Amino acid sequence: MKAIRVAWCSSTNVPQPKDLSLNFECIRVDTSAAFEKDFDVVVLDIRTFEKVEQLKYLYTSIDLPTVVLVDTIDQEYTVLCWLEPGDDTCKRDAIDGQIGLRLQRSVWHSKQKHSYNLDKLTGIANFRKFNDYAIKLLTSKEDAEPVCLIYLDIDGFKFINDSHGHLAGDQILQEVGQILQKYSLGASIVARTGGDKFAICMCGNTEQGKAFAEFLRTQIQTHEFKLDQLSCVHLTASLGVVSMTGHSSVEQLWQEINQCIYAAKQKGRDQVMTTEEFDAIADASGQDKLITDFEHRIRVTAERMISEMVLKASRLAKKYQAEAENDGLTEVFNRRYLDRLLPREIEKSQKYQQPLTIVLLDLDNFGEVNRTYGFPTGDQALKTAAQIFKSNVRVVDWVTRYGGEEFCIVMSDTDLNTGYQIAERIRLALSEEIVTAYNSQQFRLTASIGVVEFTPEDDLVSFLQRASDKVRDAKKNGRNQTRF
């Protein structure tokens, strides 16, 4: 296990913690060396400082889990008043027995705190971490260089979830997080603030922030988000840019950045909008900024609702169409579908001079199955037959339930001999299948089959009639055979 490096800033002898689940390596250093980044935890000694205020100042400057060595209860009380939760103290006379446990607790708490501030999906900072950073920046009294906030909202992300599923949506969010991390290495913070929204704080004025936001917009626009090995989607994002100085509160900052986002979306999406540009839009309309923002929100929300309604209506229509064109029992196409699509296949065959063959199948003695084993077993037999038909034809062929125990298979661009071979394959596969009745008795199914190819003399009725005649020939000659 990799050792956890401890900066031991004390003249007290370095202990050797044992019997711990974490492996500590204590290294004696001066307090100035505690800032080195390769340390994982630091031990400060109250004796090293003339005043407790000096200890406190150094402690607040070190962003590491910390344990402070003290001698008295009063010293311990003083230090605990300003120690952050998770950091700890240790009495000098208890070092050998307790320092290992104190260090261990500080490290564990630091990991939990770090995890507490990370977005679980993307691995970047979460809203909590970003909000704390924004508050700290806005309340700072120091004169610092300008910082701007870039806010990114993926366009139409709900449609991605609805169309491709939430797993695909999560994958896309992870990739967006990776893109932002990759190109924002110099940023103060990169965070996912919720859903499909991301925030980046970078040093610079609004003009510089807009230039970088345009670069990020292009990276998102040109990136291929792969859903699997065969398919991918392209996305766009609307971005807002706001200076983080001059705001009285985080709430005011969020209000301005959301105004920019809605203005970018209202402008057509895949846009970058700054506060200055939003103000110019409001001034040009002669309205108060709040009214302009309200109009933008109403229009964007209305567009989103219309898109959702269209998507739901399309799904509903497809569902009803599937219900109208599929046989509820066997899950193959029904007679209505055959009557609608077969004329089109005939027309295509005539136009492109391609052969067209149909296979008509009638299960033999099926009435006897129902009388002997009951209708539930008869239904199960029909399902079994339909599955055998589907598994023995091409994807482009379609199987329909013609009526009762009769099925029709339409095979475009297929001649008579090929159709006969396929029909024979189906007949043999069906005759070898064992069907188990609800009373555990077993039986086999057979079918009489007619195969015909469309001819110039045919129309829809004569085409089907010739196939039906071949089925009757098969039955007259003993059933379980194919006639063509």
Summary of the structure (lengths in Angstrom):
residues: 484
radius of gyration: 37.3
end to end distance: 76.1
largest distance: 113.8
contacts: 1497
relative contact order: 0.06
helix: 51%
strand: 21%
